[in-house]
């Protein structure tokens, strides 16, 4: 390859660590990301890992961006290549002019390297062999040694790293000094043997502000606590398990009676996914706020009980942390491929409410709001996370909570109201919004009782197979779905500085890279209005946005354009107006991918007569 000018950039580059799963590298790699944050520079960190326990390749990518771009960019400026199995592939992925850091204990032939990148060899194995006699310590501390070398190569603040190590091993003080020593070993070697810093480097700024660094699963779990959840029933399933784990941790701090020490929550690991949603429905029918955390395969197994909750009108919250499918698919890769299976979950005619958070802050907000919506609408609510949001730490605004906020339990008839002679029909709509009144079990000794069933019944919960009452009930459920449109989060619209013929619709984890893609397109002279959808059913704003533009790109991370399909089906929109832009290889969609795809499409349209647009 011809030589390339080395990349020169301060606080704006991508570092990728290539490791072996189970090597203990995750801790060092995250320390790197957090140390950059301590220097006041925003980062976006993503872990790409296999579904086995040990031995396969894993990557950890840190996007450093003082400008605040938090989506995956695409490409890599500095590769820390620690996995011999993927070395050639890792070297090939480096941008021209980029940098390679590798273990040079055994020098590599020039044919394994590239002439258009800067190669930095650090004899990591040799240093560790000379310092630590135990093989396992050599492996673990090798990660800290390369972290130390990076601190010199990138001009990082060593005090920030040492402070983080002290915090990480608080309570295990005997581990602090050895880890700091390993970092110093790598840093001192690099300073003595390599011209430091490299062309890509860090400089302390104040661009992080008060934002927090947290993964979406933990944020959603905390939202569930604040939303009043007291029951969690789940079955372990990647990538949703950490949500239930986080809920357990938060309950251990926030759901303990301070006087008696008694736990005020129930967390049940069920024997399978079907049992877990059954427990949730039973708890919710009894008045508890209950949820399950699962992924696509779990949703598939829960279908019959989801239909029961919809038809019997029982509140329930389901956190679906989406992954690659179908079947086992790619358990540790991200997709947005469960929209249709959740929107119409179960057999028969069903329509469910979906919430579509874009980052951990919204995962917290929607995680709490879902329980109010479930109670108010008396129906299952799906919070549609994905692996990228759920399992990766993201920089986001601090969570906000109004301590004066009270839970919205919806239409619950009390014993006093029953004694006053209020007409109670469990499936009787007295307000025209499709939502009937319910009672909690044991509300009244003689009134307000009903039999919960999954079979057809009339407005007073009396069993019937007559067509009239069945149609009446199904039409009322549709009316309730219309009411949901007024309760779910509205879309967020951002207009270009000039009127545009084209727009773009997107949602969820596509949002951070979309922000940057719009900037890249504007640099090319292409401007688009954009609308971020945050819930299904769709607000009228979605229809209005599409009708205002000749073409609207619908960007999503699945093969079958599931959001676009929902828009066409539910809103009656002309498919020719909606251009699918799809990314579904399991990696997070990037700003470059979005900008290139939209740019190529619009450039092609420029030379096409308007009368042939859409042909």
SVG drawing of the C-alpha trace seen along z (x, -y; Angstrom):
<svg xmlns="http://www.w3.org/2000/svg" viewBox="-77 -28 91 53">
<polyline fill="none" stroke="black" stroke-width="0.4" points="0.0,0.0 1.2,-3.6 2.1,-5.6 -0.6,-7.7 -0.3,-10.9 -0.8,-9.8 -4.1,-10.9 -3.7,-13.9 -6.6,-14.7 -7.3,-15.8 -10.3,-14.4 -11.9,-13.0 -11.0,-9.4 -12.1,-5.8 -10.1,-3.2 -10.9,0.5 -9.6,3.2 -9.4,6.7 -9.3,9.3 -10.1,12.9 -13.3,13.5 -12.5,14.5 -9.1,12.9 -10.0,10.3 -9.8,7.4 -13.2,6.0 -12.2,4.3 -9.2,2.6 -11.0,1.5 -13.8,-0.1 -11.3,-1.8 -9.9,-3.4 -13.3,-4.7 -14.1,-6.0 -10.6,-7.7 -11.4,-9.6 -14.6,-10.7 -12.7,-11.9 -10.7,-14.1 -14.0,-15.8 -14.2,-14.3 -17.4,-12.5 -17.1,-8.9 -19.4,-6.2 -18.4,-2.7 -19.6,0.5 -18.8,4.1 -19.0,6.7 -18.8,10.1 -19.5,13.8 -22.3,15.9 -19.9,18.5 -18.2,18.2 -14.6,18.2 -12.2,18.3 -13.8,16.5 -12.9,13.0 -14.3,9.9 -14.0,6.3 -14.5,3.1 -14.9,-0.1 -14.5,-3.6 -15.6,-6.6 -13.9,-9.7 -15.8,-12.8 -15.4,-16.2 -18.3,-17.3 -20.5,-14.9 -21.3,-12.4 -22.5,-9.3 -23.4,-6.9 -21.1,-4.4 -19.1,-6.3 -17.7,-3.4 -14.0,-2.8 -11.2,-2.6 -8.3,-5.1 -6.3,-3.1 -6.4,0.6 -5.1,2.4 -4.7,5.9 -4.4,8.5 -6.0,11.5 -3.8,13.5 -6.9,15.2 -8.3,11.9 -5.1,10.0 -5.2,9.7 -8.8,8.7 -8.2,6.2 -5.3,4.6 -7.3,4.4 -10.0,2.4 -7.8,-0.5 -8.3,-3.8 -5.5,-4.8 -3.1,-6.9 -4.3,-5.2 -2.3,-3.4 -1.8,0.2 -0.7,1.2 0.3,4.8 2.3,7.2 5.7,7.2 7.3,9.9 7.5,12.0 8.1,9.6 5.8,10.0 6.9,10.1 6.2,6.9 3.8,8.8 1.4,9.0 1.4,5.2 0.5,2.2 2.7,-0.6 -0.1,-3.2 -0.5,-3.0 1.8,-3.7 2.8,-0.4 3.6,-0.6 5.0,2.6 5.0,3.0 6.6,6.2 3.7,6.9 4.2,10.6 7.9,10.2 7.3,7.4 4.6,9.5 6.7,12.6 9.6,10.8 7.3,9.2 4.8,11.9 5.6,15.6 1.9,16.8 0.4,17.4 -3.0,16.1 -1.6,12.9 0.5,12.4 -2.7,12.5 -4.7,10.2 -2.0,7.6 -1.2,7.6 -4.4,5.7 -3.4,3.1 0.1,2.8 -1.4,2.0 -3.7,-0.5 -0.6,-2.2 1.1,-2.2 -2.0,-3.9 -2.0,-6.5 1.4,-7.6 0.7,-7.2 -2.6,-9.2 -1.3,-11.7 -4.0,-10.6 -4.1,-11.8 -2.5,-9.0 -4.1,-10.4 -7.5,-9.8 -6.7,-6.2 -5.2,-5.7 -8.3,-7.2 -10.6,-4.9 -8.6,-1.9 -8.8,-2.9 -12.6,-3.3 -13.0,0.0 -11.2,2.0 -12.6,0.2 -13.0,2.9 -10.2,4.9 -7.4,2.6 -4.7,5.2 -5.5,5.2 -5.1,1.4 -1.3,1.2 -0.6,4.1 -3.0,2.8 -1.6,-0.7 1.9,0.8 1.0,2.6 -0.3,-0.6 2.9,-2.4 5.0,0.3 3.3,-0.1 3.3,-3.9 7.0,-4.1 8.1,-1.7 6.1,-3.7 7.6,-7.0 11.1,-5.6 10.8,-3.8 8.2,-5.5 7.8,-9.1 4.7,-10.2 2.0,-11.2 0.8,-9.9 -1.1,-12.0 -4.3,-11.0 -4.3,-12.2 -6.4,-13.5 -6.6,-16.9 -8.6,-17.7 -11.7,-19.8 -15.1,-20.3 -17.5,-18.7 -19.1,-16.0 -20.9,-18.3 -23.4,-16.7 -24.1,-13.7 -24.0,-10.2 -22.5,-7.0 -24.9,-4.0 -26.2,-1.1 -29.9,-1.0 -30.8,2.2 -29.7,0.7 -31.5,-2.6 -34.7,-0.7 -34.5,1.3 -34.2,-1.8 -37.1,-3.3 -39.1,-0.2 -38.3,-0.8 -39.4,-4.4 -42.4,-3.4 -43.6,-1.3 -42.7,2.2 -42.6,4.7 -42.6,8.0 -40.2,9.2 -40.5,12.7 -37.9,13.6 -36.0,16.3 -32.3,15.8 -31.9,14.7 -29.2,12.6 -29.3,9.6 -32.0,9.0 -30.6,10.8 -28.7,7.8 -32.0,5.8 -33.4,8.3 -30.0,8.3 -30.0,4.5 -33.6,4.5 -32.5,6.9 -29.6,4.6 -31.7,1.5 -34.5,3.2 -31.9,4.3 -31.2,0.6 -34.6,-1.0 -37.2,1.6 -36.3,2.5 -38.4,1.4 -36.1,-0.8 -37.8,0.1 -38.1,3.9 -35.5,4.6 -38.2,6.6 -38.0,6.9 -40.9,5.1 -40.5,6.9 -40.5,10.3 -38.1,11.4 -38.7,14.8 -36.5,16.7 -39.1,18.8 -38.6,22.2 -39.1,20.7 -40.4,17.6 -44.0,18.8 -44.0,19.2 -42.5,15.8 -45.1,13.9 -47.8,16.0 -46.4,14.9 -46.4,11.3 -50.0,11.5 -51.1,13.1 -49.4,10.5 -50.7,7.6 -54.3,9.0 -53.9,8.8 -52.9,5.2 -49.1,5.4 -47.0,3.6 -45.1,6.4 -42.8,6.9 -40.6,9.4 -37.4,8.8 -36.8,10.9 -35.7,10.9 -37.2,12.1 -37.2,15.8 -38.9,15.2 -41.6,13.1 -42.2,16.0 -42.7,18.3 -45.0,15.9 -47.5,15.4 -50.5,17.2 -50.3,15.5 -49.7,12.1 -53.0,12.7 -54.7,13.5 -53.5,10.3 -54.7,8.3 -58.1,10.0 -58.7,10.2 -57.3,6.6 -54.7,7.1 -51.8,4.7 -48.3,6.0 -44.9,4.6 -42.5,6.4 -39.0,5.1 -37.9,6.6 -34.1,6.2 -33.9,7.1 -31.2,9.2 -30.5,10.8 -33.0,13.4 -34.9,15.5 -34.5,18.6 -31.3,18.4 -30.0,16.1 -27.2,13.9 -27.7,13.8 -25.0,11.1 -25.7,8.9 -28.1,6.0 -31.2,5.6 -34.6,3.8 -36.4,6.9 -39.2,7.6 -41.5,4.7 -44.1,6.7 -43.9,9.7 -44.6,7.4 -47.1,5.1 -49.4,8.0 -48.3,10.6 -50.6,13.6 -53.0,15.2 -56.2,13.4 -56.7,9.7 -54.3,7.9 -52.6,4.6 -50.1,3.7 -48.5,0.5 -44.8,0.2 -42.5,-2.4 -39.2,-3.1 -36.5,-4.7 -33.5,-6.1 -31.0,-6.1 -30.7,-5.2 -32.3,-8.4 -35.5,-7.5 -35.1,-3.9 -35.5,-5.2 -38.4,-7.5 -40.3,-5.0 -39.4,-2.2 -41.3,-4.2 -44.1,-5.5 -44.8,-2.0 -46.4,-1.0 -48.8,-4.0 -49.7,-3.2 -50.3,0.5 -52.6,-0.4 -54.4,-3.1 -55.0,-1.1 -55.2,2.2 -53.1,4.0 -49.5,5.2 -47.0,2.5 -43.8,3.3 -40.6,1.3 -38.5,2.0 -34.8,1.8 -32.1,3.5 -28.7,4.9 -26.9,1.7 -28.9,-0.4 -29.3,2.3 -25.9,3.8 -23.6,0.9 -22.9,-2.1 -24.0,-5.4 -23.5,-9.0 -26.9,-10.6 -28.6,-13.4 -29.1,-12.7 -32.4,-11.0 -35.1,-13.3 -37.9,-12.4 -40.6,-14.5 -41.0,-13.3 -44.5,-14.7 -45.5,-12.4 -48.1,-9.8 -48.9,-6.6 -51.7,-6.6 -53.6,-3.4 -56.3,-4.2 -59.9,-3.2 -60.2,-1.2 -63.5,-1.1 -63.5,-1.3 -65.7,0.4 -67.2,-3.0 -68.2,-3.5 -69.7,-0.1 -71.7,-0.8 -73.0,-4.0 -74.6,-1.9 -72.2,-2.5 -72.9,-0.2 -69.9,2.2 -69.4,4.2 -65.8,5.4 -65.9,4.8 -68.4,1.9 -67.2,-1.3 -69.0,-4.2 -66.6,-7.0 -66.3,-6.3 -62.5,-5.8 -62.6,-2.0 -61.3,-1.6 -63.7,0.1 -63.4,0.0 -61.9,2.8 -61.7,3.8 -58.8,5.3 -59.5,8.8 -61.1,8.5 -62.3,4.9 -65.8,5.7 -67.3,8.7 -70.3,9.0 -69.9,6.5 -67.5,5.9 -66.4,9.5 -65.9,11.0 -64.5,14.1 -61.3,13.5 -61.3,15.6 -59.7,15.8 -62.9,16.8 -65.5,14.5 -67.9,12.7 -70.3,9.8 -69.8,6.4 -70.5,7.9 -67.9,10.6 -70.6,13.3 -69.5,16.1 -71.0,16.0 -70.2,17.2 -72.7,14.9 -71.3,12.9 -72.8,9.6 -71.1,9.3 -67.8,10.6 -67.8,7.9 -68.8,5.3 -65.8,6.3 -63.4,6.3 -64.5,2.9 -64.1,1.5 -60.5,2.8 -59.9,0.9 -61.3,-2.2 -58.9,-1.7 -56.0,-1.5 -57.2,-4.9 -57.1,-6.3 -53.5,-5.1 -52.5,-7.4 -53.2,-10.3 -51.2,-8.8 -48.0,-7.5 -44.9,-9.8 -45.3,-12.0 -42.7,-11.9 -39.8,-14.4 -39.5,-16.5 -36.4,-18.5 -36.6,-20.6 -33.8,-21.6 -33.0,-25.3 -34.6,-25.4 -37.8,-23.7 -37.0,-20.3 -38.7,-17.8 -37.3,-14.8 -37.6,-13.6 -36.3,-10.8 -38.1,-8.7 -36.2,-6.7 -36.4,-5.4 -34.5,-3.8 -30.8,-3.2 -30.7,-4.6 -31.1,-8.0 -27.4,-8.9 -25.9,-8.0 -28.8,-9.7 -27.9,-13.0 -24.4,-12.8 -25.6,-11.6 -27.7,-14.7 -24.6,-16.8 -22.6,-14.8 -25.4,-15.2 -25.6,-18.9 -21.9,-19.2 -22.7,-17.8 -25.4,-20.3 -28.3,-17.8 -30.9,-18.8 -33.7,-16.7 -36.4,-17.1 -36.5,-14.3 -38.9,-12.7 -38.0,-10.4 -40.9,-8.0 -41.1,-7.1 -44.2,-4.9 -46.8,-2.8 -49.7,-3.4 -48.5,-6.3 -49.5,-9.9 -51.1,-11.9 -47.7,-13.7 -46.3,-10.7 -48.9,-10.9 -48.6,-14.6 -44.8,-14.4 -45.0,-11.8 -47.6,-13.8 -45.5,-16.9 -42.6,-15.3 -42.2,-13.8 -40.0,-11.0 -39.4,-9.9 -36.5,-7.5 -37.5,-5.0 -34.2,-4.0 -34.2,-0.8 -32.1,2.1 -33.9,5.2 -34.3,6.9 -38.1,6.5 -38.6,2.8 -40.9,3.5 -41.5,-0.1 -42.3,-1.0 -44.7,2.0 -46.5,0.8 -46.8,-2.7 -48.3,-1.5 -50.6,1.0 -51.8,-1.3 -51.7,-4.7 -52.7,-3.8 -49.7,-5.6 -48.6,-5.2 -45.6,-2.8 -44.0,-4.7 -43.5,-7.7 -41.5,-5.6 -38.0,-4.6 -36.6,-1.7 -33.1,-2.2 -32.1,1.1 -29.0,2.3 -29.2,5.7 -25.8,7.4 -25.9,7.3 -23.5,4.4 -24.8,1.0 -25.8,-1.2 -23.3,-3.9 -23.5,-7.6 -21.5,-6.9 -23.8,-4.1 -26.9,-6.3 -25.3,-9.4 -23.9,-7.4 -27.1,-5.5 -29.3,-8.6 -26.7,-10.6 -26.5,-8.0 -30.2,-7.8 -30.7,-11.6 -27.8,-12.0 -29.4,-9.4 -32.7,-11.2 -31.1,-14.5 -30.6,-13.1 -33.9,-11.4 -37.0,-13.3 -39.4,-14.0 -42.2,-12.1 -40.1,-8.9 -39.4,-9.3 -40.5,-6.1 -40.5,-4.0"/>
</svg>
